[in-house]
Structure formats: C-alpha cells, structure tokens
C-alpha cells in the first residue's frame, strides 16, 4: 500500500484475486492500459522477469484510502487521502491472475474492467468444488507440476435438521478419516432424522462445499502456496515476503485448469473478506 511497507500489514498479506481464462494473447497489456483510464499506475516494488512459466508484473495503483480497512488506515497513518496499493497481474499457461490486497479494491478494479469490456477478452474461472475435492482425495498424476491437498473447507449440510454448516481445517482434512465418518453419518442416521429430507440418492453430495482451501506443492521445486477458492469464483492467497510464492500460485491455478477443475463464467465473484475457510 506504500512504497515503504509496514511489516505484516502491506508487505505480507492475503491477496484477493481474479482468475480468468484469456481470449486474447495480450490480455495483461490490455488490463494495465485499461486500468490507467481510471487510476494512476506506477512501477511496483516487486519485479519479475519473464520465464518459461509465464510473466508476472507488479504495479502500484493510486486510489482512495477507503478501500483499505480502518485498521490498515490507522496503522499506516493515513486519513482520507489517496494511497498507493499493490496490484499484480500474472499470465501462465492459459490463465491470467490479477488482484490486490483488499477485497473491496479488487471488486472495484474488476467492475471497471468489466465495464470497459473485459468479458469480450476473458471469462472468469469458477472452481468445481466437489470435483476439486474428489481430485485432491484421489491419486494424482505424478507428472503434474503441482500436488494438491485440501487443508480446509466450509460446507452446508442439506437435509439434516440439527446440522447446517461444517467447517474443518488441518494439514490434510481428509487424511484422518473424520470426513468419511461425517459423510457416512449424513447418509444414514442424519438423513433419517425427523424433519429431514433425506440424502439417499448416490448422485447427491452429502456436503455442499462453499469454500475450499488447498495447499499446492511443486513436484520438483517443493515450493508451496495456499489458496482459498469460493463457490462463486472468489479466490485469495497469502503473499509471502517479496512475493516469492507468486510463481507457485500461478502454476497451481494453471495446473488445476489443465485437469479441468474450473468452469467458465461471465459473472464476477463477490470477493468476500471471509472466504468461509
């Protein structure tokens, strides 16, 4: 948010990002040139050279301080004046990722891009959460660039009177067998409680995932990144110092797209501050 960041506030933080499938080869250039029509852009404090994995570029965007949280404004010592926010764009193997450290600012930027015809140039990627969970729980192709583990999820429970929402987290939430026990209970005892609609159809999921947190690990590099994916397409990631894990994040998204874990949509995500996991 500032050229001289306060440690722990704007140097390392969650980034709320848009995941899109480009329909033009120069989409990154189009995004930057389009954003310049609405705000002042300057060179970012993180610089990346193009590589075989794609291109990553940081900018700072000048915008009102209202997009930051009250706590952030107080810590940075700013009032109502404009501030400089980190914005990045990354393109890698058929996907483009761009976003900021503040959900409200990401919503604003995407809304402006959509107004200026983003949807003729790209489609939003929306994760197929049930398929993604099944993919992470199954044996994964060892030739994939990244390996994936579910480290948390938030899910609604349909058809059970006394259980409405389940949230779990851990190093691998499907490794202990707890989720299998919950699923078995929902298909038997839970589905026969008084007032229940039942979950006897094998094609009906006992857990309706709303958000999933995934840890991706590079098969060769060992680089790791954690990303949270919401049912509406919202995504956030923890950006480490000097954005060192950003290439791994781009690789994780492109790998998931390559194995068919996303649908395409023209509806922008909402980017809630709380992803549900």
N, C-alpha and C positions, 0 to 999 in steps of 0.2 A: 504493500500500500504506500510505502515511502521509499525513497532511494536508499535511506539508511534504516533498514528494518529493525523493529524491536524484536529481539529473540523470543520465539514461542508465540508471537502474535501474527506477524505477516510473513515471516521467513519460513516457518514450517506450520502448515495448516491444511485443513480439508479444502479441496477444490471441488466446486460443483460444475460439472462439465456436460457438454452436449456431445452425443455420439451420433455421427451421421455417416451415410453412405454417399460419397460424391457422385455427381452425374456430369462433372466436368473436371478436366485434369488440373486446371489452375485454381481450384476452389480456395486454397489457402490465400493466394493473392487477392482473390475476389473478396474474401472475408475482411482482410485488412483494408482494402481500398473502400469497401462499403462502410466499415466502422468509422473511417475518417470523416465521413459525411455527418456523423453525429457527435463525435468527440475527438479530442486531440490525442494522437498516439505518438509515443516516443520509444526509442530503443529500450528494451528490457534489460534487467540486471543479470539475467541468465542467458548465455549464448550457446548455441549448439550448431555444430557443422552437420551438413547432410551426410547420411550414411546409407549403407545398403538396406537398413531397416526403415528408412523414410527420412522425413525432415521435421524438426521441432523448432519453433521460434517463439520467444517471449517478447511482449511489448508492455509498456505501461500506458494505461488509459486514464485520462483526466476526467473525473466525474464527481458529482456532489457527494459529500461525506455521508449522506443519508443512507447510502447502500450498505455501509458498514453497521455493525451492531453498536448499540450505545456503549457497551463495554469496550469495544475496539476504539471508538472515537475518544473515550475518556483516557484510555491507555496511551493513545497516540497524541493526545493533547490538541485535538482539532475541534473546531466548532462547526459552523455551517458552511465553511469554505470548501472549495473543491480539493480533492486528493488525487494521488496517483495510485492506481490499482494495478496489480499484476494480472495480465491476460496472456494466455498461451494458445497456440494452435499447433497441432501435430498431425501429420499425414503419414500413414503407414499401411501398405498392402491392402488397399481398398477401403480404408476407413479414414475419417478425419475426426479429430477430437479438439474441442476448444472450450475454454471456460475461465472462471475466476474463483477467487477465494470466498466469494459471498453469493449465496443463493439468489438474493434479490437482484444483484448486478447481473448475474448470468441470465436471469429471466428477462431483464431489460434488454441486454445485448441481443439475445435470440429473438425477442419480439421485434427489435429494429431490423434485424437481418431478414426475418420472415416478411415484414412489411416491404422490404426492398427486394423481394422475390427470391429468397433463399430456396423455396420449395421447387423452383424450376431448375435448381442446381444441385439439390441434395434431398435425401429422405432421412428422417430420424430413425435410429436403431432402437428397437424396443425388445428387451430380453424376453425370451420364452422361459419364464422362471421354472416351471415344472420340468421342462426338458433340460434346462441347465442343471437343475439339482440332480436329475437322473444321470446326466453326463458326468457330473463330479463324483457321484456314488459308484459309477461303473468303472471298469478297467479302461484306462485311457491309452490311446495310441502312443507308444514310446517315441515315435518320430515327431510328435508335436513339439513346437518351440517352447510351450509352457505347460506345466502341470497344475491342476486346479483342485482346491479343497474348499468346501463350504465351512466357514468359521462362524456363521451366524445366520439367523433368519427370523422373520416375523411372518406369521400366517394366521388367517382366520380359520375357524373350525366350523364348517357347515353342518347343520343337522344335529347338534348336540346342545341340550338346554343349558347345562351348567358350565360349559367351556366355550368362550367366544374367541379368545386370542391367545396364541402361544408365541413366546419369544425365547430363543435359545442362542447361546454363544459358547465358544470354546475353540481350542486349536483345531478340532475336527468334530463337528457336532454329530456326524453320522458314524463315528468310529466306536462309540461306547455301546451302541445297541439301544439307547434310550428312545430314539426316534422311532425305531421299528416297534418297540413296545407301545408307544403312543398310537401309532398307526393301527396296530392290531386291536388296541382297546377301542379306538374310534369305529372300527368296522364290526365290532361285536357288541360289547356292553354299552358303549356310548351311543350306538345307533339304535338301541332298543330301549333307551330311557323314555319315560313318559314325556310326551310333547315333542319327541324327536321326529324328524322327517326320514331318518334312516340313511345309511351310506352302504347299501348292499350292492350297488352297481359297480362292477370291477373297473368300469371306464371313468368313474367319478373319483376325483382325488379327495382323500380324506383331509388333507391340509391344503388350503388355498393360499399359496405363497404371495405375499405382498411386497416383500423386500428380501434380498439375499446378499450376504456379504461373502465374498470369495477371496481366497488367497491364491495368487498365481506365482509360481516359481519357475524360473528359467531352467530348461532341461540341461543346458550346457553351462550357462553362466552362474546359476544359483541365485540370480537377482530375484528379489521378491517384491510384490506390490499387493496391497489390499484395496479392493474396490467394492462399493455397495451399489447394487442395482435394484431399482424400484420397478414395480409393475407398469408404471406409466412411461418408463424410459429414462427417468431421472437417474443420475449416476454421480457419485462422489468418490474421491480418492484422497489419501493422505499424502501430501507432497513433502518429501524429506528435504533436509538442508541442501541448498544449491540445486534442488530439483533432480537429484541423482537417480531417483526411481522412475522418472517420467518415461524414458525409453522402454522400460519393462512394462509400464502401464499401457503404452501404445501397442506393444507386442501382444499383451494379454487380450486386448479388445480385438485386434485383428485375428488372433488365433480363434477366439470364440465365434467371430463372424465366419471364419473359414469352415468351421464344423457345423454351421447352421443354427446357432443359438440365438439369433435375432430375427425379428420381423421388421418390415419397413413400414413407416407411418408418416403421415403429414401433420400429425398432432404434436406440438411441442410439449415436453414434460413440464411438470409444475415445479420441480426442484425444491421440495420441502426441506427445511433446515434439518428435520429429523427424518431420516430415511426408513425408520422402523426397525433397524437392527443396530 
